[in-house]
């Protein structure tokens, strides 16, 4: 099988995975009790509403949301709407979820992608140096940095990097989420509204730097381990016996360790990324996907919960897709098997 055919097959699998996530999300929504409807019915009953009035409200509620249609019809409509990126209206923000979600995706990407790129480059470089010079001062320093990066929470790094700048940059405000519920009198509370516009990407360098420190520690450990696993191979010993220099040996080891390094960068590292998205956006008050996901859960805004959850799930699937393509390119046995 050619690499092009391999790419086509992996693309199909990625699309199927996306729609599997969409289907699971539909099932969760369809078979989970509607807390909003239940709360309204309870309030009406406590207020003395008659059974006829309650039934009329339920019928109107279900008709307005298309819940009176058969399940298979609702599922088909759901697939069409999600394919068109139509998640319905967000009652928390009184606008379509897509209008809330797209700027949030941009804000998250503006600090997460540079942080990931910097962490991979810096962590890989330090990991190679540490692996190539075991039990040396550079190795000890690299291992110390790795343990520090992995062990220090992201919010501590954010404080250490950002607090000296907070007095000079009016838009850099720490702990702006004053209350953990993220709301005020039942409405979303967005204290940094307008201070993180996607049109000003340089503002996102501070959270990107804080994020990169944490990710680089993990990347350094992965690369160092993969390098040491391949450094004792017979082919490496043969290169050394032929008088190859340190750079030539390092390049040969890296070529053999490329697949496990890619696996670490785009697989294990992804879990660390998703967890720390919530931390970084909470500390800096960035209205990104993770922040809106927390707001939606608190507000019980089901369309926004669905939209933000699918956005995060699709990002994970996309990362796995890129990983598969890199596998096929780096190891032809994978791409043509």
Phi, psi and omega in degrees: 000133180286164179295326179297318177295322177299317179298317178299319180294316180293326177295318178298317179298321180295317178296319177298322179295321178299313182287336172294318176298317179299318181294316178297320179297318177299317181297319179297316180292318186290326187253006176262134179304139180280101183293327179296314179295317180298320179294320179294318179298317178299319179294321179294319180294321177292333179277359177092017179292146180281166179298324179294319179294319179296316180295321178296319179296317180298318180296316179296319180298314182291322178293319181296332182254007179070021182276354179271356177281158175301155185300319182292328176291317178298321180295317179297316178297323180297316179298318180296314182297315181294322177299326177274005182060035177253102182262002181093183181274147173266116181287342178288325186244001177055043176203165180301146180301322180300325179290331177277322190285320185298312176298327179295318178298319179297316181297317179295317181294327185292338174249330184286316182293313175298323179297317180295317180296315180296319181296318180295316181292310183292315180296322179293317180298311180293327178293321178294315179299316181294319180287326181285336181236066183294146178057036176239166178307317176299325178293315179298318179296316179298317179294322177296318178296322179296313180296323179293316181295321180285323187275333182276126180298154183298324183290331176292317177298320180298316178297315184296323182275325191264330186300321177299336182268347188298329181284339183262332183249110186296336184273350182265094183242125181270149178053043180282345171282090188293326181238137181298333177293346180061029176215167180220115182056043176080004180241153178301138180249115184239081185294335180259023182300123179089353183266352177235063182286136176301341180286352179236076186295335182296336179295339185271003180292325180296308176295329178295319179295316178298320180292319184295326180300316180293314183293325182296326178298316177294316181297320179301315180296317180297313183293318179299316180296315180296322180295314181294327179296327183263347185292337181265010180293154182298324181294326178291318178298323179295319177299317179295320181295330178279001177088020179295142180284171182302320181293320179295318179295316180298320179296321179292317179296317180297323179296322179284333182265006186298317184296309177297329178293318177297320179300317180292319184291322188251003181237285181299322181294334182296321178297320178296322180299309185296320179296316185282346173302316181294322181293309184298316182289332176288316183293314184271352181068035180274129180274069179262191183297316182295319179296316179292330176296318177293319178298316181297319179296317180295320181276355184056041180269090188299314178302321180288324175301314181297313182298313181291322180294317179295322178299317179292320180295318180294325176298319177295319178295320179297320178296319177295324178296315177298321178299316179297318179295321178294321176304309183297328180283318184284328181233099183302337179295328177285316184288339182246006182276000000 
